[in-house]
Amino acid sequence: MENKKRIAILGGGPSGLFMFKRLVDSGRTDITVTIFERKKKLGSGMPYSAEGANDEHITNVSSNEIPLLVNSLADWIKSVSKDTLDKFHIDPNRFNEYKVLPRLLFGQYLTAQFDLLQKQAREKDIPYEVHYNSQVVDLVDYPEQEMVTVITDDQEKFEFDQVIICTGHNWPHKLEGKIPGYFDSPYPPVKLALQLDHPVAIKGSSLTAVDAIRTLARHNGTFSKDAKGLLSYQLLEESPNFKMVLHTRNGMLPAVRFHLEDSHLSNDSLLTKEEIAAHVAGNNGFLSLDYIFEKDFKAPIREKEPGFYEKIKDMNLEEFVAAMMELRERLDPFQLLKAEYAEAEQSIKRRESIYWKEMLGVLSFALNYPAKHLSAEDMLRLQKSLTPLISIVIAYIPQSSSEELLALHQAGVLDLIPVGDESRVEAAAKGGATYHYTDHAGKELSVYFSTYIDCVGQPHLSYEDFPFKSLLNNKTISPARLKFNSAVEGRKAMIEGKEVVLTRFGDFYLKVSGITINDHFQVVDDYGAFNDRIYVMAVPYIGGYNPDYSGLDFSEAASAAIVKRLFA
């Protein structure tokens, strides 16, 4: 073992799974791999285990969109017991690669893939071990010894040459548990198995909100289908006053899942890393948001959907976003949901993509990796204009969730209120919370709810939230920030109250969430030096530099960049 590279993977969820796959596929026998997993099984992580799902929760990706692991979902389904398939109402003979799955069943698939990868590791003589029920509480970097110590909750210490942080999602508890009826997130969803006889306030309308809606609806009423397959909802006698009220800044619901033609990673119309690097080098060290919008969004659309391209070819980013948002703002959100559901039905039936929406998802993914090279000005533009549109269009609400939202609204059980950017939520000592906002008529309202659930999705956590405190205390990591191209714009942003730092060299930087990483996902210290021993794939802590949480696609792409560097 003396001459082997000792590699630790912290977290055995989907990111850890893809990282382990890369190491096994490398065929390198000069490594040892140790996985630390705080639960008793690998693969499922938070989203696909009881921590993030109940039986009623489904994925928003299908088999054809999932990067290949060991065997395909379609092949794996054939090996699943009849009892399990019956529980989730799956007919293996009718299953195809375009179907979405219950999240807990998908978690079982990921666990099975981890088992197969362990078998491959043994066959290839790659030494590995797994520490189950093992919570890592700290990391200490020793630059002189070129070593990192991993410390677990039972105070055991382990030494490694490289550590890859794959700890996954994290919803910090702030008021939950202290204020009755106040939930910082809907996870784990078992806590929302509540029979309630009052309105519930839900902040946000993302897929996280849909998770909360699906659970609460089942504990306060029943769904049924008529002869034509139309879904309806009936409240329980014990919950006559139950209702769910979504509060969103823009008054919109996410778009409905449609047929996707390409996986993000197989799309060959995108700029290459070499093209992006050449552009950055010739653009004062910055990636231009306008450049990537033209090349990774408009250009592919010109070929595939020339009619749509003609409408948008002369639009800049802000004009395009305004045009796409205008329709959504004009229509009632549930009427739009109904229309998009019908459009998506046709897309799936014909296996034809709604190409501009698909390319918006591709653009988001393409922007994710090089976003750290944007100027602060362009990052602010991205946050203000493009990100809100992307978050709506590529949420991809599955068909069955859309049907449930429409049935709940039809039954008078689900409403949506636009509350604007200035709204605020005030926790009530007696329980629940008061929502303060200004309505469309300009009237200031304060509405109290006995139950409040924050469903805005995974928060981008700050540098200060980073869990391994020795890395903060020893300045091994640094806060993420982006340089302003223009000092005038930097000063203006500072005057406006944005988080702007002025260096002693006279440069202005915008502070963004999380920690600084380089293109290989290595942590970077205050002096700009990257660390060859510590890599981070945990999305909550790198959201400033990787703003798109693309799930399995992100895990696949990030693990490729890391393993390339590990064996450079």
C-alpha positions in Angstrom: 0.0 0.0 0.0 3.0 2.3 0.5 3.2 3.4 -3.2 -0.5 3.6 -3.8 -2.3 6.9 -4.1 -4.8 7.0 -1.3 -8.1 8.6 -2.4 -11.1 9.3 -0.2 -14.7 10.0 -1.4 -16.8 11.8 1.2 -20.4 10.8 0.5 -21.7 7.8 -1.3 -24.7 9.4 -3.1 -25.0 10.0 -6.9 -21.9 12.3 -7.0 -19.9 9.7 -5.1 -21.2 7.0 -7.4 -20.0 8.8 -10.5 -16.6 9.6 -8.9 -16.2 5.9 -7.9 -17.1 4.9 -11.5 -14.4 7.1 -12.9 -11.8 5.6 -10.6 -12.9 2.0 -11.4 -13.0 2.7 -15.1 -9.5 4.1 -15.0 -8.3 0.6 -14.3 -5.5 2.0 -12.1 -4.3 -0.5 -9.6 -1.9 2.0 -8.0 -4.7 3.6 -6.0 -6.8 2.7 -2.9 -10.3 4.2 -2.6 -12.1 4.8 0.7 -15.8 5.9 0.7 -17.3 7.5 3.8 -21.1 7.3 3.8 -23.2 8.6 6.8 -26.1 6.2 6.0 -26.2 2.5 5.8 -26.3 2.2 2.0 -24.7 3.7 -1.1 -26.1 5.3 -4.3 -29.4 6.9 -3.5 -28.1 10.0 -1.6 -30.7 12.5 -0.4 -33.0 12.9 -3.4 -33.6 9.2 -4.0 -33.9 8.0 -0.4 -36.4 8.5 2.4 -34.5 11.7 3.2 -35.8 13.3 0.0 -38.7 11.2 -1.2 -41.8 9.2 -0.3 -43.5 6.7 -2.6 -45.5 9.5 -4.3 -42.4 11.4 -5.5 -41.1 10.9 -9.0 -38.0 11.8 -11.0 -38.0 14.5 -13.6 -35.5 12.6 -15.8 -36.1 9.5 -17.8 -33.7 6.6 -18.6 -32.6 8.0 -22.0 -31.4 11.2 -20.2 -29.3 9.5 -17.6 -25.5 9.2 -18.2 -24.6 5.5 -18.5 -23.5 3.8 -15.3 -23.1 0.0 -15.5 -26.3 -1.3 -16.9 -29.3 0.7 -18.2 -32.5 1.4 -16.3 -34.5 -0.6 -18.8 -32.2 -3.7 -18.3 -32.2 -3.3 -14.5 -36.0 -3.1 -14.3 -36.2 -6.6 -15.6 -34.3 -7.8 -12.6 -36.5 -6.1 -10.0 -38.9 -8.3 -7.9 -42.5 -8.3 -8.8 -43.5 -7.1 -5.3 -41.3 -4.0 -5.7 -42.6 -3.3 -9.2 -46.3 -3.8 -8.1 -45.7 -1.4 -5.2 -44.7 1.3 -7.6 -47.3 0.3 -10.3 -44.5 -0.6 -12.8 -45.2 -3.1 -15.6 -41.7 -4.2 -16.8 -43.2 -5.3 -20.2 -44.4 -1.7 -20.9 -41.4 0.1 -19.5 -39.3 2.1 -21.9 -36.4 4.5 -21.7 -38.6 7.6 -22.0 -40.5 6.9 -18.7 -39.9 8.7 -15.5 -39.6 6.6 -12.3 -40.6 6.9 -8.7 -37.6 8.4 -6.9 -37.3 5.7 -4.3 -37.2 3.1 -7.1 -34.6 5.1 -8.9 -32.6 5.2 -5.7 -32.6 1.4 -5.6 -31.3 1.4 -9.2 -28.4 3.7 -8.1 -27.6 1.4 -5.2 -27.6 -1.6 -7.5 -25.1 0.3 -9.8 -22.8 1.0 -6.8 -22.9 -2.8 -6.0 -21.9 -3.6 -9.6 -19.1 -1.1 -9.6 -17.7 -2.6 -6.4 -17.8 -6.0 -8.1 -15.8 -4.5 -11.0 -13.3 -2.9 -8.6 -12.7 -6.4 -7.1 -12.3 -7.9 -10.5 -9.8 -5.2 -11.5 -7.8 -5.6 -8.2 -8.5 -2.0 -7.2 -8.5 -1.9 -3.4 -11.4 -0.1 -1.8 -13.3 0.0 1.4 -16.6 1.6 2.5 -17.3 3.1 5.9 -21.1 3.0 6.4 -22.9 5.1 9.1 -19.8 7.3 9.1 -20.2 11.1 9.4 -17.1 13.1 8.4 -17.0 16.1 10.8 -13.7 17.8 9.7 -10.8 17.8 7.3 -7.3 19.0 8.0 -4.9 19.8 5.2 -1.2 19.3 5.8 0.6 20.9 2.8 4.2 20.1 3.9 3.3 16.4 4.3 1.1 16.6 1.1 -1.6 14.8 3.1 -5.2 15.4 4.3 -6.7 14.0 7.5 -10.3 13.0 7.5 -12.0 13.1 11.0 -15.2 11.2 11.6 -17.9 11.7 14.2 -16.4 9.0 16.5 -13.1 11.0 16.3 -11.3 8.4 14.2 -8.6 9.9 11.9 -7.7 8.7 8.4 -4.9 10.0 6.2 -5.2 10.4 2.4 -3.3 11.9 -0.5 -6.5 13.2 -2.1 -10.1 13.9 -0.8 -13.1 14.4 -3.0 -16.1 16.1 -1.2 -19.3 14.6 -2.5 -21.6 15.4 0.5 -24.6 16.4 -1.7 -27.6 18.4 -0.7 -27.9 20.2 2.6 -30.9 22.2 4.0 -29.7 23.9 7.2 -32.3 24.1 10.0 -32.8 27.7 11.2 -36.2 27.9 12.8 -37.6 24.4 12.2 -37.9 22.6 15.5 -38.0 25.8 17.4 -41.2 27.3 15.9 -44.2 24.8 15.6 -45.6 24.5 12.1 -42.5 26.2 10.6 -40.5 24.1 8.1 -37.2 25.2 6.6 -37.6 22.7 3.8 -40.0 19.9 2.9 -37.3 17.2 3.6 -37.5 14.6 4.8 -41.0 14.5 3.4 -42.4 12.1 6.1 -42.6 15.2 8.4 -45.3 16.6 6.0 -47.5 13.5 6.5 -49.9 15.9 8.3 -53.7 16.0 8.3 -54.5 19.8 8.6 -57.7 21.8 8.7 -56.3 25.2 7.7 -54.4 26.9 4.8 -50.7 26.1 4.4 -48.2 28.7 3.1 -45.7 27.4 0.6 -42.8 29.6 -0.4 -41.8 29.0 -4.0 -43.2 26.9 -6.8 -40.2 24.8 -7.8 -40.0 21.0 -7.9 -39.3 21.2 -4.2 -42.8 22.8 -3.8 -44.3 20.1 -6.0 -42.8 17.5 -3.6 -44.6 19.2 -0.6 -47.8 19.5 -2.6 -47.9 15.8 -3.5 -47.3 14.7 0.1 -49.8 17.1 1.8 -52.5 16.4 -0.8 -52.4 12.7 -0.1 -52.9 13.2 3.7 -55.8 15.6 3.3 -57.8 14.2 0.4 -57.9 11.7 -2.4 -57.3 11.7 -6.2 -59.6 9.8 -8.6 -59.8 9.4 -12.3 -63.0 9.4 -14.4 -63.7 7.2 -17.4 -61.9 9.6 -19.7 -58.8 9.5 -17.5 -59.4 13.0 -16.1 -58.0 13.5 -12.6 -60.0 15.1 -9.8 -59.4 15.7 -6.1 -61.7 15.4 -3.1 -60.9 16.7 0.4 -61.3 14.5 3.4 -64.2 15.2 5.8 -61.6 15.9 8.5 -59.9 18.6 6.4 -62.6 20.8 5.0 -60.5 24.0 5.4 -57.3 22.6 4.1 -55.7 24.6 1.3 -52.2 25.2 -0.1 -51.1 28.7 -1.2 -48.0 29.0 -3.3 -46.1 32.3 -2.9 -43.8 33.2 -5.8 -41.9 36.3 -6.7 -43.0 36.3 -10.3 -46.4 34.5 -10.1 -45.3 31.6 -12.3 -45.3 27.8 -12.2 -42.5 25.7 -13.7 -42.9 24.4 -17.3 -44.1 20.9 -18.1 -41.7 18.1 -19.0 -41.6 17.4 -22.7 -39.7 15.0 -25.0 -36.0 15.7 -24.9 -34.0 14.9 -28.0 -30.4 15.1 -26.8 -28.7 14.5 -23.5 -26.8 17.6 -22.5 -23.5 15.8 -22.7 -24.0 14.3 -26.1 -24.9 17.7 -27.7 -22.2 18.3 -30.3 -23.3 21.8 -31.2 -21.8 23.4 -28.1 -18.7 25.3 -27.8 -15.7 23.2 -26.8 -13.6 23.9 -23.8 -10.8 24.9 -26.2 -13.0 27.5 -27.9 -14.2 28.9 -24.6 -10.6 29.1 -23.4 -9.5 30.9 -26.6 -12.4 33.4 -26.2 -11.6 34.1 -22.6 -7.9 34.7 -23.5 -8.9 37.2 -26.1 -11.6 38.9 -24.0 -9.5 40.4 -21.2 -9.8 37.1 -19.2 -13.6 37.0 -19.1 -16.2 34.8 -20.7 -18.8 36.9 -22.4 -22.4 36.0 -21.5 -23.5 37.4 -24.9 -20.9 35.2 -26.7 -22.1 32.0 -25.1 -25.8 33.0 -25.6 -25.2 33.5 -29.3 -23.0 30.3 -29.8 -24.6 27.8 -27.4 -28.3 28.9 -27.7 -29.1 30.8 -30.9 -26.7 29.0 -33.3 -28.1 25.5 -32.7 -31.7 26.8 -32.9 -30.9 28.4 -36.3 -30.3 24.9 -37.7 -33.1 23.0 -35.9 -35.9 25.5 -35.6 -35.4 28.2 -38.3 -38.9 29.7 -37.8 -38.2 30.4 -34.1 -34.7 31.6 -34.9 -36.1 34.3 -37.2 -38.2 35.6 -34.3 -35.2 35.9 -31.9 -32.2 36.4 -34.1 -31.9 40.1 -33.5 -32.7 39.9 -29.8 -30.1 40.3 -27.1 -30.3 38.2 -23.9 -32.5 40.6 -22.0 -34.9 41.1 -24.9 -35.2 37.4 -25.4 -35.9 36.8 -21.7 -38.5 39.6 -21.7 -40.2 38.1 -24.7 -40.4 34.6 -23.2 -41.5 35.9 -19.8 -44.2 38.3 -21.3 -46.5 35.4 -22.3 -46.0 33.7 -18.9 -46.7 37.0 -17.1 -49.8 37.7 -19.2 -51.6 34.3 -18.7 -53.0 32.8 -15.5 -50.4 30.3 -14.3 -52.8 27.4 -14.2 -54.2 28.1 -17.6 -50.7 28.2 -18.9 -49.9 24.9 -17.1 -52.9 23.4 -18.8 -51.8 24.6 -22.3 -48.2 23.5 -21.7 -49.4 20.1 -20.5 -51.3 19.6 -23.8 -48.2 20.8 -25.8 -45.9 18.4 -23.8 -48.3 15.5 -24.4 -48.0 16.0 -28.1 -44.2 16.3 -27.8 -44.0 13.0 -25.9 -46.4 11.2 -28.2 -44.6 12.3 -31.3 -41.1 12.1 -29.7 -40.5 15.6 -30.9 -38.6 18.1 -28.7 -39.8 21.6 -28.0 -36.4 22.7 -29.2 -35.9 26.2 -27.8 -36.8 24.9 -24.3 -34.4 22.0 -24.7 -31.7 24.4 -25.8 -32.3 26.6 -22.8 -31.6 23.6 -20.6 -28.5 22.9 -22.7 -27.4 26.6 -22.4 -27.8 26.4 -18.6 -25.6 23.3 -18.5 -23.1 24.7 -20.9 -22.8 27.9 -18.8 -22.4 26.0 -15.5 -18.8 24.8 -16.0 -17.2 28.1 -17.2 -19.4 30.5 -15.1 -16.5 31.2 -12.9 -14.9 33.1 -15.8 -17.8 35.5 -16.2 -17.3 39.1 -15.2 -19.2 40.3 -12.2 -21.3 42.4 -14.5 -22.3 39.4 -16.6 -23.0 37.3 -13.5 -25.4 40.0 -12.2 -27.1 39.9 -15.7 -27.3 36.2 -15.5 -28.9 36.3 -12.0 -31.3 39.0 -12.9 -32.6 37.9 -16.3 -31.6 34.4 -17.6 -31.6 32.4 -14.3 -35.3 33.1 -13.5 -36.4 32.0 -17.0 -34.1 28.9 -16.9 -35.4 27.9 -13.4 -39.0 27.9 -14.8 -38.5 26.3 -18.2 -36.1 23.5 -17.3 -37.7 22.4 -14.0 -39.6 19.9 -16.2 -42.6 19.1 -14.0 -43.6 15.5 -14.9 -47.0 14.8 -16.5 -48.5 13.2 -13.4 -47.5 16.1 -11.2 -49.0 18.6 -13.7 -52.3 16.6 -13.6 -52.3 16.7 -9.8 -51.7 20.5 -9.7 -54.5 21.1 -12.1 -56.9 18.8 -10.2 -56.0 20.5 -6.9 -56.5 24.0 -8.4 -59.8 22.8 -9.9 -60.9 21.6 -6.5 -60.1 25.0 -5.0 -57.3 23.5 -2.9 -54.3 25.0 -4.6 -53.7 28.7 -5.3 -50.7 30.8 -6.4 -50.0 34.4 -5.3 -47.3 36.6 -6.8 -45.6 38.4 -3.9 -42.7 40.2 -5.7 -39.1 40.6 -4.6 -39.7 42.7 -1.5 -41.9 40.1 0.3 -40.8 38.7 3.6 -41.8 35.9 6.0 -41.9 36.5 9.7 -41.9 33.5 12.0 -44.6 33.6 14.7 -43.7 32.5 18.2 -47.0 30.7 18.6 -46.3 28.7 15.5 -46.4 29.2 11.7 -45.5 32.4 10.0 -46.9 35.7 8.6 -46.4 36.5 4.9 -45.9 40.2 4.3 -46.2 41.4 0.6 -47.8 44.0 -1.7 -50.5 42.7 -4.0 -50.9 43.6 -7.7 -53.1 46.5 -6.8 -50.3 48.0 -4.5 -52.1 47.1 -1.3 -49.8 45.9 1.6 -50.9 42.7 3.1 -49.9 40.6 6.1 -51.4 37.1 6.1 -50.9 34.6 8.9 -50.6 30.8 8.3 -50.5 28.2 11.0 -48.2 26.1 8.8 -45.4 27.5 6.6 -43.0 25.5 4.4 -39.9 27.0 2.6 -39.8 25.3 -0.8 -37.4 27.5 -2.8 -35.1 24.6 -3.4 -31.5 23.9 -2.5 -30.1 27.1 -1.1 -26.7 28.3 -2.3 -24.8 28.1 0.9 -22.2 30.7 1.9 -18.4 30.3 2.5 -19.2 30.6 6.3 -21.6 27.6 6.0 -18.8 25.2 4.8 -19.0 22.2 7.1 -15.3 21.4 7.6 -14.2 24.2 9.8 -10.5 23.5 9.9 -10.4 24.4 6.2 -11.9 27.8 7.0 -9.8 28.4 10.1 -6.5 27.5 8.3 -7.5 29.5 5.2 -7.3 26.4 3.0 -10.4 27.6 1.2 -11.5 31.1 0.2 -14.9 32.9 -0.5 -16.0 32.8 -4.1 -15.9 36.1 -6.0 -15.9 37.5 -9.5 -14.0 40.5 -10.8 -15.7 43.5 -12.3 -14.5 44.3 -15.8 -15.2 47.9 -15.2 -14.3 49.8 -12.0 -17.1 52.2 -12.7 -19.6 49.3 -12.6 -18.0 47.9 -9.5 -18.3 51.1 -7.6 -21.9 51.5 -8.8 -22.8 48.0 -7.5 -21.1 48.8 -4.2 -23.1 52.0 -3.8 -26.3 50.0 -4.6 -25.5 47.8 -1.6 -24.4 44.6 -3.4 -21.7 42.5 -1.8 -18.7 44.1 -3.5 -15.1 44.0 -2.2 -12.5 46.6 -3.2 -9.0 45.2 -3.1 -5.9 47.3 -2.2 -5.0 47.1 -5.9 -8.1 49.1 -6.7 -10.0 46.1 -8.3 -13.7 45.5 -7.5 -15.0 42.0 -6.9 -18.5 40.7 -6.5 -18.9 38.2 -3.7 -20.9 35.1 -4.8 -22.1 32.2 -2.8 -19.9 29.3 -1.7 -16.1 28.8 -2.0 -13.6 29.3 -4.8 -12.8 26.4 -7.0 -10.8 26.1 -10.3 -11.8 24.3 -13.5 -10.7 20.9 -11.9 -13.0 21.5 -8.9 -9.9 21.9 -6.6 -10.3 24.3 -3.7 -8.4 27.6 -4.0 -7.0 29.7 -1.1 -6.9 33.5 -0.6 -3.7 33.8 -2.6 -5.2 32.1 -5.6 -3.2 28.9 -5.2 -5.1 25.7 -6.0 -4.9 22.7 -3.7 -3.9 19.5 -5.3 -5.3 17.4 -2.5 -8.9 18.6 -2.0 -11.7 18.6 -4.6 -15.3 19.7 -4.1 -18.4 18.3 -6.0 -20.9 19.2 -3.2 -23.1 21.6 -5.1 -24.5 23.7 -2.2 -21.0 25.0 -1.5 -19.9 25.9 -5.1 -23.1 27.5 -6.3 -21.4 30.8 -7.0 -19.1 29.3 -9.6 -21.5 26.5 -10.7 -25.0 28.0 -10.7 -26.8 25.2 -12.4 -27.6 22.1 -10.3 -27.9 19.7 -13.2 -28.1 16.5 -11.0 -26.6 13.5 -12.7 -25.3 15.4 -15.7 -23.3 17.6 -13.3 -22.0 14.6 -11.4 -20.8 13.0 -14.6 -19.1 16.1 -16.0 -17.5 17.1 -12.7 -16.1 13.6 -12.0 -14.6 13.6 -15.5 -12.7 16.9 -14.8 -11.6 15.6 -11.4 -10.3 12.2 -12.5 -8.4 13.8 -15.4 -6.6 16.0 -12.9 -6.0 13.3 -10.3 -4.0 11.2 -12.9 -2.4 14.1 -14.7 
